[in-house]
Amino acid sequence: MLTKEQLERLNDQVNTEASVSRLYLAVSCWAASKGLDGVARFFKGHHEEEEEHMHKIENYIISTGGKVSIRAIEAPPSDFKDVLSVLKMALKKEIEVSSNINKMVHLFLEEKNYSTFNFLQWFVAEQHQEEHLFRSLIDKAELIGTDEKGVFWLDKELKNVSQAK
């Protein structure tokens, strides 16, 4: 059984995952409109991953007898400066998600809810991978540059990354 605060934190995360999912979908649509098929595919895949994360938490809440609380989500932007700024924005979002997950892990451990603490370990590992991926892509983008050739290379790289998943 989840306490009121524990349930609130999990529901907050459901809505955070939904918000990040919509942001990644907006980036995917923006990239597709710019002819950046690799970037579009990469962010569409991440949109779908965030949806899966949201559903995973929803299912966990329900399995504990809790009630899922779906809240309004602010619309994401629909236009972006360039691919590098999008990657940096995504890294910032992933760091925020990691921080939220870590705070939840701490709460559930402190309150000796070991089942939920164990459930959240998957998210801890997932967030580590996500932050590493975005940092790596930002490093590559900064190394090669963001001129036309750099954007072409990055689009191709992101297409390869999305196919590897």
N, C-alpha and C positions, 0 to 999 in steps of 0.2 A: 504494500500500500504506500502510495506517495503522500507526503505532507503537502499542504497547500503551497508552500514556498517551492518545494521540489517540482510540483506540477506546473507552477508558474514559470519556472526556469526552463523546463522542457518545452512548454508551449511557446515561450519566447524564441527558443531555438528553431522550432517548427517554422515560425514566421520569419526568422532570419534566413533560414535556408530557402524559403519561398522568395524572399526579396532578392537574394543573391542569384537565384535561378532566373528571375525575370531580368535582372541586370545583364546576365550572360546571354540571354535570348536577345535582348536589345542590341548588344554588341554584335552578335551573330548576324542579325538583320542588317545592321549598319555595314558590316564588312561585306556581306553579300551584295549590297547595293553599290559598293565600291569595286566589285570584281575580285575581291580577295577571298576566293573560295576556300583556301586552307584555313584562314583565320575564322571564317564563318563556320566551317565544319568543326574546328577546334572548340569554339565557344558554344556551339550548339550541343556538342558532346558534354561540355561542362554544365550547361543548362540542365541537361538530362540527369547528370550526376547529382546536382544539387536537389533536383526533384526526388531522386531516389533517397537521398539523405533525409529529406523532409518526411517521406513516407515511412522510412525506417523508424524515425522518432515517433511519428503518429502511431504506428503499429505497436511500438513499445508502450506508449502511454495507454492505449486501449487494452493491451495485454495485462496491465497492472490494475485495471479497473478505473483508470482515470478518464477524464473527459478532455478531448482535443478542442482547443479554442482557436478557430481560424479568425484572423484579424485582417483589417484592411492593410494593404501594402501600397506604399507610395510608388507612383509610376517612375521607372528609371528614365534617364535621359535617352534621347533617340539619336543624338549626334555626338561624335567623338572627334578629338583632334587628329590622332594618328594611332598606329598600332602600338608603338612604344608606350604612349600615355595610357592606352587601354590595359596593357600588361601591368603597368605600375599600379593602376587603379585596382586591377584584379588582385594583385599581391596585397595591397592594403586591405581589401575586403577579406581575403583569406586570413590575414593576420588578426583581424577583428574577430572572425569566426573562431580561430584558434584560441584567442583570449577568452571568448565566451565559453567554449568547451572546457578549457582549463579551470575556469571559475566553477563550472558545474561539477567537474570531477572533484575539486576541492570540497565543495559543499556536500556531495554525496559520500565522500570518504569521512569527512568530519561527522556526519550524521549517521554513520555506520550503515548506510544503505548500499551494501556490497553488490547486490544484484545490478543496480543501476550504475554503480561505479564500474563494474565489469563491462556492462553494455557500452559505456562511453569510451572504453579503451580503443575500440575500433575507430572512433572518430578522432581520437588523439593521433593515432598512426596515420590516418587519412589526411589530416591537416598538415602533418609533417611533410608528407609526400607532395601535397598541393603547394605549400610554400616553397619547397625545394624546386619544383617544376617551374613556377613562375619566376623565381630568382634566376634560375638557369636561362630561361628564355630572355629575360631582361638583360642579363650579362651578354648573351649572344647578340641581341639586337644592338646594344651599345657598342659592342666590338665591331660589328660589320657596318653599322651606321643606318640611318633612316632615309637615305636618298632612295631613288626609284629601284636601284639594284638591291639595296638592303631590304626594302619592303618586299621585293620579289622573292628574295632568299627566305625571309622570315615567313612569308605566306606558304612557301613550299615546305619549310621546316614544320610549321604548325599543321599542315596537311599530313605530314608523315607521323607526327606525334599523335594526331587524332586517329589515324589508322592503326597505330600500335596498341591502342586501348581495347 
